[in-house]
Each structure stands twice: as C-alpha cells, then as structure tokens.
C-alpha cells in the first residue's frame, strides 16, 4: 500500500483544514515547492496536491505553483480542486500531472467524467468526499443526498482509474480513518481505492493495510506528517514501498516539524 503525502494549497501556501472547514485552516509551509522536494527525497511513490482555492472558486487557481511542484519531483503527481470542465482537466494534465481528480462534476455532470475518461484514458480519478456516507461537493461546502458507494459504482462504470475516498469528519482530526466506510466502498469496486482523512499514527496506516486485499491500495497522509505524529520514513518502510530500495541512509533527509 502506498503512503501518499498531501499538499493542500490555499492562497499559495501549504495548509490543512479541520473537517473541511476553510475557516479552520492552519498554515504549514509558505513554500510548497520546497516541501515537495523534501518529500521526493524520501522516495515517495506519489504526491497528492489539492487546489483548495480552486475547489472553492470552481476553477484551477494554482496552475503555476502546480507546474513548479511537478518539475520538482520525479514521482507521479495527482491533483484535484476546481476541475469542472474538460479544459480545466487538460490544463493540469498538460502541466505533467499523471492523474486528474474530479469531484463536484462526478455528482453534477457524470457525462463530463465519461468524456474525460475517453479523452484521457487511465488518467482520471474521482474524489468522493463524504459526511456520514453522503457525498459533499463544491469544496466540501455543500452536501448532497448521493450515497458514496452508489457514486463510486457509477464512476467505475464510466471508466475512472481510481476512487479517492475522504471522510470529511475525520480529515485533519488525526482520529483514525473510517475503516467501515472504506471497506464498503472498496468491496463494491474492482478499481483501486485510495483512503484519505483521519490518519494520525503508524497504527492507523497498518490498519488500512489490512484492507489492501479489498482494493485499498494507498493512503493519503497530510496533517500527521506535518505535526510529526507520523514519521514519513517509518511509514514508507512499514508498508513495504519498493522505492525504499534507494532510501537515503538513516539520519539523512529533511526534518518535518
């Protein structure tokens, strides 16, 4: 299972929200590019970048910063936030992003997801952000009545390459992932599921690893790395990431505060 560091961009800085609340954001780095280089040094398998400003505005905001991040790393980058037209999707893929993550449009414009999958095969994922099993949209600011499992099945049928499932009420809380909901979603699908929200310890990651046979292939970790509750080196070792064959010697590499 991949451990995937997250960089959430808001007004040009790396921040973390608490339960998706833009009014409860905490700044962790004024230089997201340097942060991405530091994590790349540790041989991460993938980098997750969210344009929070874009999610709120309804269109990408941090394209220039995203381009710098893509150039700074040699691992695949996946990104979402405000991607609500084919033009938006094309813009980020042209920057070198390996996977574009769609959210709001999955609920409001499933036909757009189908067209995107046809135009960019294998490079479209859908982020399902849920509260109590129901999907939230528009940067987590609005709730829908759509069940997460139902939407996941619909998106798989349209050809998306992966589902990124975020439990909003766990996000930024370090209280542990919602294993029950993750199991429901992953068992309903054949495509990979990436878990997001709530990881606060190495123990949480090892619990997620038990869901790997059901199709949970990765875990996105944000706040816990910034606070030091999860040591990224240790976490990568614990899940057997193959890129650790070339890991820097013990004691080398960046220090996360």
Helices and strands as residue ranges (DSSP letters): E 2-10, E 13-18, E 21-29, H 32-41, E 46-51, H 52-57, H 63-72, E 76-80, H 86-94, E 99-102, H 104-108, H 110-119, E 124-131, E 134-137, E 142-147, H 148-158, E 162-167, H 179-187, E 192-196, H 202-209, G 212-214, E 216-221, H 223-227, H 232-238, G 242-246
